[in-house]
Amino acid sequence: MRDFHKLINWQRSHQLALRVYSISKLFPKDELFVLTSQIRRAVSSIPTNIVEGCGRASDKDFAHFLQIAIGSAAEVEYELLLAHDLDYINDNDYHVLTEETIAVRKMIIKYRSELKS
């Protein structure tokens, strides 16, 4: 069993989730149960799946949860684009959050590839 607190990919994905939660507070109220809810579920799924994978006994099981986290990161990337195109987030926040999302996804992909199959 791994300690997720020590994983850089968990730490960075947790920080990303905090940032996305913060910025999504600015979305229009009519988006609360649509885009706001969806982007928050997706971004929180990244560190959540890393944590759940850490609780698994085998690298194969852990890799499965990392793959789900990777998919969630791709979803967040799109939802940030949508929020930007709808003028819910400015250019700077969009670029910073997108770059961080891509970096987190690449980090998880690399970590997953290093696990024993």
C-alpha positions as CSV (number, residue, x, y, z in Angstrom):
1,M,0.0,0.0,0.0
2,R,1.4,3.4,-1.0
3,D,1.1,6.7,0.9
4,F,-0.6,9.0,-1.6
5,H,0.6,12.1,0.3
6,K,4.1,11.4,-0.8
7,L,3.2,11.2,-4.5
8,I,4.0,14.4,-6.5
9,N,1.3,13.5,-9.0
10,W,-1.2,13.4,-6.2
11,Q,0.1,16.7,-4.7
12,R,-0.1,18.5,-8.0
13,S,-3.5,17.1,-8.9
14,H,-4.8,18.1,-5.5
15,Q,-3.6,21.7,-6.1
16,L,-5.1,21.7,-9.5
17,A,-8.5,20.7,-8.0
18,L,-8.3,23.5,-5.5
19,R,-7.6,26.0,-8.3
20,V,-10.4,24.8,-10.5
21,Y,-12.8,24.8,-7.6
22,S,-11.8,28.4,-6.9
23,I,-12.2,29.6,-10.4
24,S,-15.4,27.8,-11.0
25,K,-17.0,29.8,-8.2
26,L,-17.0,32.6,-10.7
27,F,-19.1,30.7,-13.3
28,P,-22.7,31.9,-13.8
29,K,-25.2,30.6,-11.3
30,D,-27.2,28.9,-14.1
31,E,-24.1,26.7,-14.7
32,L,-24.1,25.4,-11.1
33,F,-25.7,22.1,-12.0
34,V,-24.1,21.8,-15.5
35,L,-20.5,22.9,-16.3
36,T,-19.6,23.9,-12.7
37,S,-20.6,20.5,-11.4
38,Q,-19.1,18.6,-14.2
39,I,-15.6,20.3,-14.1
40,R,-15.5,19.9,-10.3
41,R,-16.4,16.2,-10.5
42,A,-13.8,15.6,-13.2
43,V,-11.0,17.6,-11.5
44,S,-11.6,16.0,-8.1
45,S,-11.6,12.6,-9.9
46,I,-7.9,12.9,-10.7
47,P,-6.5,12.9,-7.1
48,T,-9.3,10.7,-5.9
49,N,-8.4,7.9,-8.3
50,I,-4.8,8.2,-7.4
51,V,-5.7,7.8,-3.8
52,E,-8.0,4.8,-4.5
53,G,-5.3,3.2,-6.6
54,C,-2.8,3.6,-3.7
55,G,-5.1,1.5,-1.6
56,R,-5.0,-1.4,-4.0
57,A,-2.7,-4.4,-3.5
58,S,-1.2,-4.8,-7.0
59,D,0.5,-2.5,-9.5
60,K,-2.1,-3.7,-12.1
61,D,-5.0,-2.5,-10.0
62,F,-3.1,0.8,-9.3
63,A,-2.5,1.3,-13.0
64,H,-6.2,0.9,-13.7
65,F,-7.0,3.8,-11.3
66,L,-4.2,5.9,-12.8
67,Q,-5.7,5.3,-16.2
68,I,-9.1,6.7,-14.9
69,A,-7.2,9.7,-13.5
70,I,-5.6,10.3,-16.9
71,G,-9.1,10.2,-18.6
72,S,-10.4,12.7,-16.0
73,A,-7.5,15.0,-16.7
74,A,-8.4,14.9,-20.5
75,E,-12.0,15.8,-19.5
76,V,-10.9,18.7,-17.4
77,E,-8.8,20.0,-20.3
78,Y,-11.9,20.1,-22.5
79,E,-14.1,21.6,-19.9
80,L,-11.5,24.4,-19.3
81,L,-11.6,25.1,-23.1
82,L,-15.4,25.2,-23.0
83,A,-15.4,27.6,-20.0
84,H,-12.9,29.8,-21.8
85,D,-14.9,29.8,-25.0
86,L,-18.0,30.7,-23.0
87,D,-16.1,33.6,-21.5
88,Y,-16.3,32.2,-18.0
89,I,-12.6,32.3,-17.5
90,N,-10.0,34.7,-18.8
91,D,-7.2,33.9,-21.2
92,N,-4.5,33.9,-18.5
93,D,-6.4,31.5,-16.1
94,Y,-7.3,29.3,-19.0
95,H,-3.7,28.9,-20.2
96,V,-2.3,28.4,-16.7
97,L,-4.9,25.8,-15.7
98,T,-4.6,24.0,-19.0
99,E,-0.9,23.9,-18.8
100,E,-1.1,22.5,-15.3
101,T,-3.7,19.9,-16.3
102,I,-1.6,18.7,-19.2
103,A,1.5,18.6,-16.9
104,V,-0.4,16.5,-14.3
105,R,-1.7,14.2,-17.0
106,K,1.8,13.6,-18.4
107,M,3.1,13.0,-14.9
108,I,0.5,10.4,-14.3
109,I,1.1,8.7,-17.6
110,K,4.9,8.5,-16.9
111,Y,4.3,7.2,-13.4
112,R,1.8,4.6,-14.8
113,S,4.4,3.4,-17.4
114,E,6.9,2.8,-14.6
115,L,4.7,0.4,-12.7
116,K,5.3,-3.3,-12.9
117,S,2.8,-4.9,-15.2
